[in-house]
Amino acid sequence: MNSLKFVAVVLIAAGVLALVYGGFSYTKETTAVKLGPLELSVKEKETVNVPLWAGVGAIVVGGLLLAMGGKK
């Protein structure tokens, strides 16, 4: 499998995952207070929403790359 087909399959898979899950979340740790040797840190949960058009666009672009990638 050449690299163009691999990129196309990855784009299609990422687009499907974006449509199914709609986003992802992660935990960010920040330092709230630092007083001498004492340090207080806060963990914040951040959520990133993936727009619907981005998921559909990734699937379409991946499909086009897969269809056009074999023609030379």
FENPE-V319214 format. One record per residue. SS is DSSP state (H for helix, E for strand, C for the rest). OMEGA is omega as a letter, one per 40 degrees, with the letter a starting at -180 (* if undefined). Layout:
ss->{SS	SS}
omega->{OMEGA	OMEGA}
This chain:
ss->{C	C	H	H	H	H	H	H	H	H	H	H	H	H	H	H	H	H	H	H	H	C	E	E	E	E	E	E	E	E	E	E	E	E	E	C	C	E	E	E	E	E	E	E	E	E	E	E	E	C	C	H	H	H	H	H	H	H	H	H	H	H	H	H	H	H	H	H	H	C	C	C}
omega->{a	a	a	i	i	i	i	i	i	i	i	i	i	i	i	i	i	i	a	a	i	i	i	i	i	a	a	a	i	i	a	a	i	a	a	a	a	a	i	a	a	i	i	i	a	i	i	i	i	a	a	a	i	i	i	i	i	i	a	a	i	i	i	i	a	a	a	a	a	a	i	*}
